[in-house]
Amino acid sequence: MGGKKSRVRSFKCDEVLWQALQDAADRGGRTVSDQIRFLLEIGLCLREPDPTVGAAKAREAGRRK
């Protein structure tokens, strides 16, 4: 029974996401595919680790030992 509810919830989320993508694409003069690609690029930029932060953390960890 729980699986059925989650499928329904997932479908509703997909509908809302699709509508939001269409609205954003319409406002920006892009296709939905372009909007998805743009959002993925932003997400990848946000997830990309900053090498200077990693190096600073490594130096700090080395000092603590």
C-alpha atoms as one frame of an Amber mdcrd trajectory, in Angstrom:
protein
   0.000   0.000   0.000   2.846   2.407   0.801   4.311   1.914  -2.667   1.127
   3.056  -4.308   1.040   6.279  -2.299   4.662   7.050  -3.102   4.009   6.510
  -6.797   1.112   8.932  -6.658   3.202  11.468  -4.748   6.060  11.018  -7.221
   3.721  11.550 -10.145   2.369  14.746  -8.606   5.915  15.976  -7.976   6.824
  15.187 -11.577   3.800  17.168 -12.775   4.701  20.144 -10.604   8.345  20.005
 -11.670   7.399  19.761 -15.344   5.036  22.720 -15.035   7.702  24.765 -13.241
  10.232  23.917 -15.959   7.769  24.892 -18.677   6.950  28.182 -16.943  10.622
  29.025 -16.412  11.448  28.084 -19.993   8.612  30.244 -21.324   9.756  33.239
 -19.281  13.361  32.783 -20.359  12.597  32.118 -24.016  14.128  28.639 -23.785
  12.874  25.155 -24.451  12.249  22.845 -21.519  15.329  20.842 -22.568  17.439
  23.997 -22.463  16.025  24.831 -19.033  16.846  21.341 -17.716  20.378  21.584
 -19.105  20.791  25.024 -17.511  19.614  23.760 -14.126  21.919  20.753 -14.352
  24.866  23.008 -15.136  24.058  25.166 -12.127  23.780  22.068  -9.956  27.106
  20.758 -11.199  28.758  24.100 -10.477  27.352  24.138  -6.970  28.451  20.566
  -6.313  31.907  20.983  -7.833  34.363  21.066  -4.959  36.550  24.119  -4.672
  40.150  22.833  -4.759  41.339  25.626  -2.478  38.800  24.672   0.182  39.857
  21.025  -0.003  43.509  21.963   0.250  42.836  24.202   3.247  40.945  21.407
   5.002  43.779  18.978   4.303  46.328  21.413   5.732  44.147  21.953   8.808
  43.774  18.197   9.317  47.555  17.815   9.016  48.097  20.423  11.725  45.753
  18.675  14.123  47.661  15.388  14.021
